[in-house]
Amino acid sequence: MQRKKTNPSPSNQPTNINLPSPTTVEVRITTPPTLTPTPILPTSTGVFEEQLPKEQQDLSTQKQALKTKLPINNNNFALVFDYGEDKFIVSLKEPKETNKKVFEDWLKANYPAIPIDRFLIK
């Protein structure tokens, strides 16, 4: 008897195939595009550009001019500036009453915008 060799026919039944399972889940969130704000450029620095009164300008100018000449030491008085007090220090020499008048006259002649209350007289 002869045996017939038969080729196994593919079966129509599914075979168990191991497929890999996903290890991560990707979530996509779409957001609508946002409008970028238009920058508003400043039109001013906030500082008022106004002129100082002439008296104040003169005081500042004369005070600075006097500071650049310090220390002053003459026969009648010595003059320095105290930055902590923001005042000039006058040391009168003897006779003090006479030299106080000499100092006041010198101040009026050279720095009339600086009031006497900006000086500590010793």
C-alpha positions, 0 to 999 in steps of 0.5 A, a space after each residue: 500500500 502506498 501512502 500518500 504524503 500529505 502536506 499539512 495544510 495551513 489551518 484557518 485557525 489563529 495561532 497564539 502570537 505574543 505581541 509586545 505590549 506598549 510600555 508608554 502612553 503618549 498623550 497629545 494635548 493641543 492648545 490654541 496658539 496664544 496671542 503675544 501681547 504687543 509691547 507698549 513702549 514708554 513715552 516718558 521716563 516719569 521725570 518732569 523735565 523742569 528747570 530748577 529755580 534760579 536761586 537753587 541753581 545758583 546755590 548748587 553751582 556756588 556750593 560746588 565751586 566752593 567745595 573744589 577750592 577747599 580746604 581754605 586756610 587764611 589769616 582770618 579763618 579756615 574752611 572745610 566741608 563736612 559731608 556727613 553734615 552737608 555743611 561747611 565748617 568755619 574755624 575762626 581765628 582770633 579775634 573771633 568777632 572781627 574775623 566773623 565779620 571778615 568771613 561774612 563779608 568774604 562769603 557775600 562777595 564771593 558766594 552770595 547764593 550760599 546762605 549763612 545757615 549752610 556754615 557751622 561757625 566755630 
